[in-house]
Amino acid sequence: MESVREEISKKIEKLDSVKDKEMLAKLTDQLRKLIAFESMFLNINLLVLFPQKDSEKKQLLNTLEDIEELKECFQNLGLSTVSTSNKK
């Protein structure tokens, strides 16, 4: 199964940078958002994987809630499906 990042990258490679400037800009913007989201998601996961003390269970639960919110944000960004329609 192809990841969203790979899908966007392949579509960018196929575009003609002169003819498809608008689509290239849109896909590049989506790729940047996706990379930023992935980075933030991975950093939060580190907090879950390496809790400092047993007494920090509340922080762990808050972090897990943050991860769930990030999943919703990802869905709201619309990056899980890439639109390739080019309206003029």
Backbone atoms as SQL, in Angstrom:
CREATE TABLE atoms (id INTEGER PRIMARY KEY, chain TEXT, resi INTEGER, resn TEXT, atom TEXT, x REAL, y REAL, z REAL);
INSERT INTO atoms VALUES
  (1, 'A', 1, 'MET', 'N', 0.843, -1.185, 0.000),
  (2, 'A', 1, 'MET', 'CA', 0.000, 0.000, 0.000),
  (3, 'A', 1, 'MET', 'C', 0.884, 1.243, 0.000),
  (4, 'A', 2, 'GLU', 'N', 0.556, 2.146, -0.840),
  (5, 'A', 2, 'GLU', 'CA', 1.342, 3.356, -1.017),
  (6, 'A', 2, 'GLU', 'C', 0.942, 4.400, 0.024),
  (7, 'A', 3, 'SER', 'N', 1.936, 5.044, 0.617),
  (8, 'A', 3, 'SER', 'CA', 1.628, 6.069, 1.607),
  (9, 'A', 3, 'SER', 'C', 1.181, 7.353, 0.909),
  (10, 'A', 4, 'VAL', 'N', 0.548, 8.215, 1.667),
  (11, 'A', 4, 'VAL', 'CA', 0.068, 9.484, 1.123),
  (12, 'A', 4, 'VAL', 'C', 1.251, 10.313, 0.646),
  (13, 'A', 5, 'ARG', 'N', 2.334, 10.274, 1.397),
  (14, 'A', 5, 'ARG', 'CA', 3.526, 11.042, 1.026),
  (15, 'A', 5, 'ARG', 'C', 4.071, 10.567, -0.317),
  (16, 'A', 6, 'GLU', 'N', 4.150, 9.264, -0.502),
  (17, 'A', 6, 'GLU', 'CA', 4.643, 8.708, -1.770),
  (18, 'A', 6, 'GLU', 'C', 3.709, 9.060, -2.918),
  (19, 'A', 7, 'GLU', 'N', 2.416, 9.008, -2.652),
  (20, 'A', 7, 'GLU', 'CA', 1.422, 9.334, -3.678),
  (21, 'A', 7, 'GLU', 'C', 1.578, 10.780, -4.143),
  (22, 'A', 8, 'ILE', 'N', 1.712, 11.696, -3.194),
  (23, 'A', 8, 'ILE', 'CA', 1.872, 13.111, -3.537),
  (24, 'A', 8, 'ILE', 'C', 3.184, 13.326, -4.278),
  (25, 'A', 9, 'SER', 'N', 4.260, 12.702, -3.811),
  (26, 'A', 9, 'SER', 'CA', 5.568, 12.866, -4.458),
  (27, 'A', 9, 'SER', 'C', 5.541, 12.375, -5.896),
  (28, 'A', 10, 'LYS', 'N', 4.897, 11.250, -6.139),
  (29, 'A', 10, 'LYS', 'CA', 4.810, 10.723, -7.509),
  (30, 'A', 10, 'LYS', 'C', 4.022, 11.659, -8.406),
  (31, 'A', 11, 'LYS', 'N', 2.941, 12.230, -7.876),
  (32, 'A', 11, 'LYS', 'CA', 2.145, 13.153, -8.680),
  (33, 'A', 11, 'LYS', 'C', 2.928, 14.422, -8.995),
  (34, 'A', 12, 'ILE', 'N', 3.749, 14.869, -8.052),
  (35, 'A', 12, 'ILE', 'CA', 4.585, 16.045, -8.290),
  (36, 'A', 12, 'ILE', 'C', 5.597, 15.745, -9.390),
  (37, 'A', 13, 'GLU', 'N', 6.203, 14.566, -9.359),
  (38, 'A', 13, 'GLU', 'CA', 7.194, 14.190, -10.362),
  (39, 'A', 13, 'GLU', 'C', 6.598, 14.134, -11.766),
  (40, 'A', 14, 'LYS', 'N', 5.327, 13.740, -11.877),
  (41, 'A', 14, 'LYS', 'CA', 4.679, 13.590, -13.176),
  (42, 'A', 14, 'LYS', 'C', 4.245, 14.922, -13.784),
  (43, 'A', 15, 'LEU', 'N', 4.132, 15.957, -12.968),
  (44, 'A', 15, 'LEU', 'CA', 3.637, 17.240, -13.463),
  (45, 'A', 15, 'LEU', 'C', 4.681, 17.979, -14.282),
  (46, 'A', 16, 'ASP', 'N', 4.202, 18.701, -15.253),
  (47, 'A', 16, 'ASP', 'CA', 5.046, 19.609, -16.031),
  (48, 'A', 16, 'ASP', 'C', 5.064, 20.938, -15.276),
  (49, 'A', 17, 'SER', 'N', 6.222, 21.350, -14.801),
  (50, 'A', 17, 'SER', 'CA', 6.303, 22.535, -13.942),
  (51, 'A', 17, 'SER', 'C', 5.875, 23.821, -14.651),
  (52, 'A', 18, 'VAL', 'N', 5.922, 23.842, -15.967),
  (53, 'A', 18, 'VAL', 'CA', 5.512, 25.033, -16.709),
  (54, 'A', 18, 'VAL', 'C', 3.993, 25.048, -16.904),
  (55, 'A', 19, 'LYS', 'N', 3.423, 23.915, -17.293),
  (56, 'A', 19, 'LYS', 'CA', 1.994, 23.854, -17.599),
  (57, 'A', 19, 'LYS', 'C', 1.124, 23.756, -16.350),
  (58, 'A', 20, 'ASP', 'N', 1.595, 23.088, -15.343),
  (59, 'A', 20, 'ASP', 'CA', 0.773, 22.785, -14.172),
  (60, 'A', 20, 'ASP', 'C', 1.257, 23.512, -12.918),
  (61, 'A', 21, 'LYS', 'N', 1.519, 24.791, -13.037),
  (62, 'A', 21, 'LYS', 'CA', 2.040, 25.552, -11.892),
  (63, 'A', 21, 'LYS', 'C', 1.087, 25.543, -10.703),
  (64, 'A', 22, 'GLU', 'N', -0.199, 25.703, -10.981),
  (65, 'A', 22, 'GLU', 'CA', -1.175, 25.765, -9.888),
  (66, 'A', 22, 'GLU', 'C', -1.259, 24.425, -9.155),
  (67, 'A', 23, 'MET', 'N', -1.316, 23.328, -9.907),
  (68, 'A', 23, 'MET', 'CA', -1.393, 22.001, -9.289),
  (69, 'A', 23, 'MET', 'C', -0.085, 21.683, -8.567),
  (70, 'A', 24, 'LEU', 'N', 1.040, 22.076, -9.146),
  (71, 'A', 24, 'LEU', 'CA', 2.341, 21.852, -8.508),
  (72, 'A', 24, 'LEU', 'C', 2.408, 22.577, -7.169),
  (73, 'A', 25, 'ALA', 'N', 1.928, 23.806, -7.139),
  (74, 'A', 25, 'ALA', 'CA', 1.920, 24.575, -5.890),
  (75, 'A', 25, 'ALA', 'C', 1.008, 23.918, -4.861),
  (76, 'A', 26, 'LYS', 'N', -0.148, 23.443, -5.312),
  (77, 'A', 26, 'LYS', 'CA', -1.105, 22.806, -4.402),
  (78, 'A', 26, 'LYS', 'C', -0.529, 21.516, -3.820),
  (79, 'A', 27, 'LEU', 'N', 0.055, 20.683, -4.667),
  (80, 'A', 27, 'LEU', 'CA', 0.626, 19.424, -4.191),
  (81, 'A', 27, 'LEU', 'C', 1.839, 19.656, -3.294),
  (82, 'A', 28, 'THR', 'N', 2.648, 20.638, -3.638),
  (83, 'A', 28, 'THR', 'CA', 3.817, 20.965, -2.805),
  (84, 'A', 28, 'THR', 'C', 3.362, 21.443, -1.432),
  (85, 'A', 29, 'ASP', 'N', 2.308, 22.252, -1.404),
  (86, 'A', 29, 'ASP', 'CA', 1.754, 22.717, -0.128),
  (87, 'A', 29, 'ASP', 'C', 1.223, 21.544, 0.684),
  (88, 'A', 30, 'GLN', 'N', 0.514, 20.616, 0.041),
  (89, 'A', 30, 'GLN', 'CA', 0.008, 19.439, 0.745),
  (90, 'A', 30, 'GLN', 'C', 1.148, 18.598, 1.300),
  (91, 'A', 31, 'LEU', 'N', 2.210, 18.457, 0.523),
  (92, 'A', 31, 'LEU', 'CA', 3.360, 17.667, 0.973),
  (93, 'A', 31, 'LEU', 'C', 4.017, 18.317, 2.186),
  (94, 'A', 32, 'ARG', 'N', 4.145, 19.625, 2.170),
  (95, 'A', 32, 'ARG', 'CA', 4.728, 20.335, 3.319),
  (96, 'A', 32, 'ARG', 'C', 3.868, 20.165, 4.568),
  (97, 'A', 33, 'LYS', 'N', 2.550, 20.281, 4.412),
  (98, 'A', 33, 'LYS', 'CA', 1.655, 20.088, 5.558),
  (99, 'A', 33, 'LYS', 'C', 1.769, 18.671, 6.108),
  (100, 'A', 34, 'LEU', 'N', 1.857, 17.716, 5.205),
  (101, 'A', 34, 'LEU', 'CA', 1.957, 16.322, 5.617),
  (102, 'A', 34, 'LEU', 'C', 3.255, 16.067, 6.378),
  (103, 'A', 35, 'ILE', 'N', 4.352, 16.598, 5.897),
  (104, 'A', 35, 'ILE', 'CA', 5.641, 16.417, 6.564),
  (105, 'A', 35, 'ILE', 'C', 5.622, 17.070, 7.948),
  (106, 'A', 36, 'ALA', 'N', 5.034, 18.264, 8.043),
  (107, 'A', 36, 'ALA', 'CA', 4.934, 18.945, 9.342),
  (108, 'A', 36, 'ALA', 'C', 4.066, 18.149, 10.300),
  (109, 'A', 37, 'PHE', 'N', 2.967, 17.620, 9.791),
  (110, 'A', 37, 'PHE', 'CA', 2.075, 16.816, 10.627),
  (111, 'A', 37, 'PHE', 'C', 2.780, 15.556, 11.102),
  (112, 'A', 38, 'GLU', 'N', 3.470, 14.863, 10.194),
  (113, 'A', 38, 'GLU', 'CA', 4.184, 13.639, 10.569),
  (114, 'A', 38, 'GLU', 'C', 5.230, 13.923, 11.639),
  (115, 'A', 39, 'SER', 'N', 5.949, 15.011, 11.483),
  (116, 'A', 39, 'SER', 'CA', 6.983, 15.374, 12.451),
  (117, 'A', 39, 'SER', 'C', 6.380, 15.638, 13.827),
  (118, 'A', 40, 'MET', 'N', 5.298, 16.397, 13.865),
  (119, 'A', 40, 'MET', 'CA', 4.636, 16.688, 15.126),
  (120, 'A', 40, 'MET', 'C', 4.096, 15.404, 15.757),
  (121, 'A', 41, 'PHE', 'N', 3.496, 14.550, 14.944),
  (122, 'A', 41, 'PHE', 'CA', 2.933, 13.298, 15.427),
  (123, 'A', 41, 'PHE', 'C', 4.017, 12.403, 16.016),
  (124, 'A', 42, 'LEU', 'N', 5.141, 12.305, 15.339),
  (125, 'A', 42, 'LEU', 'CA', 6.230, 11.465, 15.839),
  (126, 'A', 42, 'LEU', 'C', 6.825, 12.015, 17.133),
  (127, 'A', 43, 'ASN', 'N', 6.940, 13.322, 17.238),
  (128, 'A', 43, 'ASN', 'CA', 7.464, 13.920, 18.463),
  (129, 'A', 43, 'ASN', 'C', 6.539, 13.674, 19.650),
  (130, 'A', 44, 'ILE', 'N', 5.243, 13.755, 19.422),
  (131, 'A', 44, 'ILE', 'CA', 4.307, 13.470, 20.514),
  (132, 'A', 44, 'ILE', 'C', 4.371, 12.000, 20.901),
  (133, 'A', 45, 'ASN', 'N', 4.551, 11.128, 19.919),
  (134, 'A', 45, 'ASN', 'CA', 4.676, 9.703, 20.226),
  (135, 'A', 45, 'ASN', 'C', 5.882, 9.418, 21.109),
  (136, 'A', 46, 'LEU', 'N', 6.939, 10.182, 20.963),
  (137, 'A', 46, 'LEU', 'CA', 8.106, 10.005, 21.832),
  (138, 'A', 46, 'LEU', 'C', 7.753, 10.252, 23.295),
  (139, 'A', 47, 'LEU', 'N', 6.859, 11.205, 23.522),
  (140, 'A', 47, 'LEU', 'CA', 6.428, 11.471, 24.900),
  (141, 'A', 47, 'LEU', 'C', 5.712, 10.267, 25.494),
  (142, 'A', 48, 'VAL', 'N', 4.986, 9.557, 24.660),
  (143, 'A', 48, 'VAL', 'CA', 4.256, 8.383, 25.129),
  (144, 'A', 48, 'VAL', 'C', 5.215, 7.225, 25.375),
  (145, 'A', 49, 'LEU', 'N', 6.157, 7.064, 24.503),
  (146, 'A', 49, 'LEU', 'CA', 7.064, 5.921, 24.594),
  (147, 'A', 49, 'LEU', 'C', 8.079, 6.037, 25.723),
  (148, 'A', 50, 'PHE', 'N', 8.426, 7.258, 26.097),
  (149, 'A', 50, 'PHE', 'CA', 9.452, 7.451, 27.106),
  (150, 'A', 50, 'PHE', 'C', 8.967, 8.326, 28.257),
  (151, 'A', 51, 'PRO', 'N', 7.977, 7.847, 29.008),
  (152, 'A', 51, 'PRO', 'CA', 7.528, 8.630, 30.166),
  (153, 'A', 51, 'PRO', 'C', 8.651, 8.712, 31.206),
  (154, 'A', 52, 'GLN', 'N', 8.740, 9.837, 31.889),
  (155, 'A', 52, 'GLN', 'CA', 9.832, 10.063, 32.829),
  (156, 'A', 52, 'GLN', 'C', 9.642, 9.301, 34.135),
  (157, 'A', 53, 'LYS', 'N', 8.442, 9.318, 34.682),
  (158, 'A', 53, 'LYS', 'CA', 8.191, 8.677, 35.974),
  (159, 'A', 53, 'LYS', 'C', 6.822, 8.015, 35.949),
  (160, 'A', 54, 'ASP', 'N', 6.621, 7.098, 36.852),
  (161, 'A', 54, 'ASP', 'CA', 5.318, 6.464, 36.966),
  (162, 'A', 54, 'ASP', 'C', 4.247, 7.449, 37.408),
  (163, 'A', 55, 'SER', 'N', 4.657, 8.488, 38.135),
  (164, 'A', 55, 'SER', 'CA', 3.701, 9.465, 38.639),
  (165, 'A', 55, 'SER', 'C', 3.169, 10.383, 37.536),
  (166, 'A', 56, 'GLU', 'N', 3.711, 10.276, 36.338),
  (167, 'A', 56, 'GLU', 'CA', 3.293, 11.141, 35.243),
  (168, 'A', 56, 'GLU', 'C', 2.224, 10.493, 34.363),
  (169, 'A', 57, 'LYS', 'N', 1.396, 9.668, 34.963),
  (170, 'A', 57, 'LYS', 'CA', 0.342, 8.995, 34.203),
  (171, 'A', 57, 'LYS', 'C', -0.657, 9.992, 33.633),
  (172, 'A', 58, 'LYS', 'N', -0.903, 11.077, 34.374),
  (173, 'A', 58, 'LYS', 'CA', -1.825, 12.092, 33.883),
  (174, 'A', 58, 'LYS', 'C', -1.279, 12.722, 32.602),
  (175, 'A', 59, 'GLN', 'N', 0.014, 12.995, 32.593),
  (176, 'A', 59, 'GLN', 'CA', 0.634, 13.555, 31.394),
  (177, 'A', 59, 'GLN', 'C', 0.550, 12.561, 30.233),
  (178, 'A', 60, 'LEU', 'N', 0.725, 11.299, 30.530),
  (179, 'A', 60, 'LEU', 'CA', 0.631, 10.263, 29.512),
  (180, 'A', 60, 'LEU', 'C', -0.779, 10.218, 28.916),
  (181, 'A', 61, 'LEU', 'N', -1.786, 10.287, 29.771),
  (182, 'A', 61, 'LEU', 'CA', -3.167, 10.283, 29.288),
  (183, 'A', 61, 'LEU', 'C', -3.469, 11.519, 28.449),
  (184, 'A', 62, 'ASN', 'N', -2.948, 12.673, 28.865),
  (185, 'A', 62, 'ASN', 'CA', -3.125, 13.901, 28.082),
  (186, 'A', 62, 'ASN', 'C', -2.463, 13.775, 26.717),
  (187, 'A', 63, 'THR', 'N', -1.293, 13.162, 26.694),
  (188, 'A', 63, 'THR', 'CA', -0.590, 12.975, 25.433),
  (189, 'A', 63, 'THR', 'C', -1.357, 12.044, 24.506),
  (190, 'A', 64, 'LEU', 'N', -1.919, 10.994, 25.056),
  (191, 'A', 64, 'LEU', 'CA', -2.734, 10.089, 24.245),
  (192, 'A', 64, 'LEU', 'C', -3.957, 10.807, 23.673),
  (193, 'A', 65, 'GLU', 'N', -4.551, 11.687, 24.457),
  (194, 'A', 65, 'GLU', 'CA', -5.673, 12.488, 23.968),
  (195, 'A', 65, 'GLU', 'C', -5.210, 13.416, 22.842),
  (196, 'A', 66, 'ASP', 'N', -4.012, 13.990, 22.998),
  (197, 'A', 66, 'ASP', 'CA', -3.456, 14.853, 21.952),
  (198, 'A', 66, 'ASP', 'C', -3.252, 14.081, 20.654),
  (199, 'A', 67, 'ILE', 'N', -2.821, 12.837, 20.769),
  (200, 'A', 67, 'ILE', 'CA', -2.615, 12.011, 19.579),
  (201, 'A', 67, 'ILE', 'C', -3.944, 11.777, 18.868),
  (202, 'A', 68, 'GLU', 'N', -4.989, 11.522, 19.635),
  (203, 'A', 68, 'GLU', 'CA', -6.309, 11.329, 19.034),
  (204, 'A', 68, 'GLU', 'C', -6.768, 12.603, 18.319),
  (205, 'A', 69, 'GLU', 'N', -6.502, 13.761, 18.931),
  (206, 'A', 69, 'GLU', 'CA', -6.854, 15.033, 18.302),
  (207, 'A', 69, 'GLU', 'C', -6.063, 15.238, 17.018),
  (208, 'A', 70, 'LEU', 'N', -4.793, 14.823, 17.023),
  (209, 'A', 70, 'LEU', 'CA', -3.977, 14.948, 15.816),
  (210, 'A', 70, 'LEU', 'C', -4.518, 14.083, 14.687),
  (211, 'A', 71, 'LYS', 'N', -5.024, 12.921, 15.026),
  (212, 'A', 71, 'LYS', 'CA', -5.625, 12.064, 14.008),
  (213, 'A', 71, 'LYS', 'C', -6.809, 12.773, 13.357),
  (214, 'A', 72, 'GLU', 'N', -7.621, 13.436, 14.176),
  (215, 'A', 72, 'GLU', 'CA', -8.761, 14.180, 13.645),
  (216, 'A', 72, 'GLU', 'C', -8.296, 15.350, 12.782),
  (217, 'A', 73, 'CYS', 'N', -7.249, 16.035, 13.224),
  (218, 'A', 73, 'CYS', 'CA', -6.700, 17.153, 12.446),
  (219, 'A', 73, 'CYS', 'C', -6.221, 16.673, 11.084),
  (220, 'A', 74, 'PHE', 'N', -5.563, 15.518, 11.066),
  (221, 'A', 74, 'PHE', 'CA', -5.075, 14.965, 9.812),
  (222, 'A', 74, 'PHE', 'C', -6.240, 14.714, 8.858),
  (223, 'A', 75, 'GLN', 'N', -7.310, 14.158, 9.369),
  (224, 'A', 75, 'GLN', 'CA', -8.484, 13.909, 8.527),
  (225, 'A', 75, 'GLN', 'C', -9.077, 15.223, 8.028),
  (226, 'A', 76, 'ASN', 'N', -9.075, 16.245, 8.867),
  (227, 'A', 76, 'ASN', 'CA', -9.634, 17.544, 8.482),
  (228, 'A', 76, 'ASN', 'C', -8.756, 18.276, 7.463),
  (229, 'A', 77, 'LEU', 'N', -7.465, 17.991, 7.441),
  (230, 'A', 77, 'LEU', 'CA', -6.585, 18.619, 6.455),
  (231, 'A', 77, 'LEU', 'C', -6.877, 18.128, 5.044),
  (232, 'A', 78, 'GLY', 'N', -7.482, 16.965, 4.945),
  (233, 'A', 78, 'GLY', 'CA', -7.807, 16.424, 3.634),
  (234, 'A', 78, 'GLY', 'C', -6.602, 15.878, 2.901),
  (235, 'A', 79, 'LEU', 'N', -5.573, 15.520, 3.630),
  (236, 'A', 79, 'LEU', 'CA', -4.348, 15.007, 2.995),
  (237, 'A', 79, 'LEU', 'C', -4.410, 13.512, 2.746),
  (238, 'A', 80, 'SER', 'N', -5.401, 12.842, 3.287),
  (239, 'A', 80, 'SER', 'CA', -5.480, 11.403, 3.094),
  (240, 'A', 80, 'SER', 'C', -5.902, 11.052, 1.675),
  (241, 'A', 81, 'THR', 'N', -6.552, 11.971, 0.992),
  (242, 'A', 81, 'THR', 'CA', -6.865, 11.792, -0.424),
  (243, 'A', 81, 'THR', 'C', -6.395, 13.022, -1.169),
  (244, 'A', 82, 'VAL', 'N', -5.734, 12.791, -2.275),
  (245, 'A', 82, 'VAL', 'CA', -5.156, 13.897, -3.040),
  (246, 'A', 82, 'VAL', 'C', -6.049, 14.188, -4.241),
  (247, 'A', 83, 'SER', 'N', -6.505, 15.407, -4.338),
  (248, 'A', 83, 'SER', 'CA', -7.326, 15.810, -5.468),
  (249, 'A', 83, 'SER', 'C', -6.436, 16.174, -6.644),
  (250, 'A', 84, 'THR', 'N', -6.745, 15.633, -7.805),
  (251, 'A', 84, 'THR', 'CA', -5.935, 15.931, -8.984),
  (252, 'A', 84, 'THR', 'C', -6.728, 16.660, -10.043),
  (253, 'A', 85, 'SER', 'N', -7.949, 17.069, -9.718),
  (254, 'A', 85, 'SER', 'CA', -8.733, 17.811, -10.696),
  (255, 'A', 85, 'SER', 'C', -8.143, 19.198, -10.843),
  (256, 'A', 86, 'ASN', 'N', -8.062, 19.663, -12.060),
  (257, 'A', 86, 'ASN', 'CA', -7.466, 20.965, -12.347),
  (258, 'A', 86, 'ASN', 'C', -8.540, 21.862, -12.943),
  (259, 'A', 87, 'LYS', 'N', -9.226, 22.629, -12.093),
  (260, 'A', 87, 'LYS', 'CA', -10.295, 23.510, -12.545),
  (261, 'A', 87, 'LYS', 'C', -9.700, 24.803, -13.084),
  (262, 'A', 88, 'LYS', 'N', -10.218, 25.248, -14.190),
  (263, 'A', 88, 'LYS', 'CA', -9.746, 26.497, -14.788),
  (264, 'A', 88, 'LYS', 'C', -10.888, 27.468, -14.900);
